């Protein structure tokens, strides 16, 4: 193998790892929901995890909102991405998001 071929293979490998770590998840919120200190409007969002933050990007506006998260790990993979909320003082508060196809749960605290 030539040096050029090895370099191309190395670059492709790095790009695949970067793409794999940039996995996104689609969620839909039917009501306004508070995620940490962030108020999210009803609508479709793309969620991406970056370190200890969840980045919510509104599909309709393209605006992004960041909320701190704690990553939890469950024993088995989740079949689908699911959102769990509770009502506190009359407002919906995001508690967790189970990420489909993984055993990861995003846990939200205020």
Helices and strands as residue ranges (DSSP letters): H 3-21, E 24-29, E 33-35, E 38-40, E 43-50, E 53-58, E 64-68, E 70-73, E 82-88, E 91-98, E 104-107
